[in-house]
Amino acid sequence: MKLYGYWRSSAAYRVRIALNLKKIACELIPVHLVKNGGEQHQEEYVELNPTHLVPTLVDGEVVLNQSMAIIDYLDNISPKSAFYPDDVAEKALVQSLALDIACEIHPVNNLRIQQYLANELDVDDQGKLKWTLHWMNTGFTALETRLRKTSGNYCYKDQITIIDLCLIPQVYNANRFGVDMSQYPIISAIVERCNQQPAFIAALPENQGDAQ
Ligand SMILES: N[C@@H](CCC(=O)N[C@@H](CS)C(=O)NCC(=O)O)C(=O)O
């Protein structure tokens, strides 16, 4: 198995945590998102993944983009520590919380959005930061409220689920941008708990071979 990613990509970080929890061996292939105008735009990579985004997972003939689909694929091929509860309604609940992060917080703050704001709409650094903090705080406020009902040691009771796989990279990203995470005590406690575990530690951006 091969995972094309970037040390600081939060979508690739989600998949690294999943691989580590499942103990699936995988070669990590760096795609530098900034160097040379962004290697995600190079012909060879775009042939593999026409969205110009990381991650991409290659497992023999299987080529997958979209981290959520990749995580589900890994979950299905390896029964070890499932990323969802069995009950259908509880599973949907877990999916909805994970998507609150993956669809509502992450995409509006992505690199290409930041680049478009700066290059096409003339938004300065202060304006871009205001944008980022606004959308992150909007998302985390909703999530913190929802977690009051669902969390235990982790986002969903005491089970590590796909929500935690999305949360930890998103909070890493939020810290980079200086979001005041003390406003979100439930989220912060879960992050601290996850980040003590080997699967999460090994997936940390600074522990990757391409980290600079
Ligand atoms: N929904 C996609 C998002 C992928 C994505 O946005 N990847 C970012 C890094 S976290 C990327 O490749 N950005 C490159 C760019 O914006 O040019 C997923 O979950 O895989």
Ligand as a Chemical Component Dictionary entry (heavy atoms), coordinates in Angstrom:
data_LIG
# 
_chem_comp.id                   LIG 
_chem_comp.type                 NON-POLYMER 
_chem_comp.pdbx_formal_charge   0 
_chem_comp.three_letter_code    LIG 
# 
loop_
_chem_comp_atom.comp_id 
_chem_comp_atom.atom_id 
_chem_comp_atom.alt_atom_id 
_chem_comp_atom.type_symbol 
_chem_comp_atom.charge 
_chem_comp_atom.model_Cartn_x 
_chem_comp_atom.model_Cartn_y 
_chem_comp_atom.model_Cartn_z 
_chem_comp_atom.pdbx_ordinal 
LIG N1  N1  N 0 -11.923 16.295 1.014  1  
LIG C1  C1  C 0 -10.551 15.967 0.726  2  
LIG C2  C2  C 0 -9.702  17.175 1.019  3  
LIG C3  C3  C 0 -8.302  16.997 0.513  4  
LIG C4  C4  C 0 -7.523  18.292 0.711  5  
LIG O1  O1  O 0 -8.102  19.363 0.799  6  
LIG N2  N2  N 0 -6.197  18.175 0.784  7  
LIG C5  C5  C 0 -5.377  19.353 0.971  8  
LIG C6  C6  C 0 -4.394  19.150 2.094  9  
LIG S1  S1  S 0 -5.227  18.911 3.622  10 
LIG C7  C7  C 0 -4.601  19.644 -0.302 11 
LIG O2  O2  O 0 -4.170  18.744 -0.974 12 
LIG N3  N3  N 0 -4.435  20.923 -0.627 13 
LIG C8  C8  C 0 -3.706  21.324 -1.776 14 
LIG C9  C9  C 0 -4.175  22.634 -2.311 15 
LIG O3  O3  O 0 -5.062  23.256 -1.718 16 
LIG O4  O4  O 0 -3.627  23.033 -3.342 17 
LIG C10 C10 C 0 -10.104 14.761 1.562  18 
LIG O5  O5  O 0 -10.675 14.568 2.636  19 
LIG O6  O6  O 0 -9.218  14.004 1.138  20 
# 
loop_
_chem_comp_bond.comp_id 
_chem_comp_bond.atom_id_1 
_chem_comp_bond.atom_id_2 
_chem_comp_bond.value_order 
_chem_comp_bond.pdbx_ordinal 
LIG N1  C1  SING 1  
LIG C1  C2  SING 2  
LIG C1  C10 SING 3  
LIG C2  C3  SING 4  
LIG C3  C4  SING 5  
LIG C4  O1  DOUB 6  
LIG C4  N2  SING 7  
LIG N2  C5  SING 8  
LIG C5  C6  SING 9  
LIG C5  C7  SING 10 
LIG C6  S1  SING 11 
LIG C7  O2  DOUB 12 
LIG C7  N3  SING 13 
LIG N3  C8  SING 14 
LIG C8  C9  SING 15 
LIG C9  O3  DOUB 16 
LIG C9  O4  SING 17 
LIG C10 O5  DOUB 18 
LIG C10 O6  SING 19 
# 
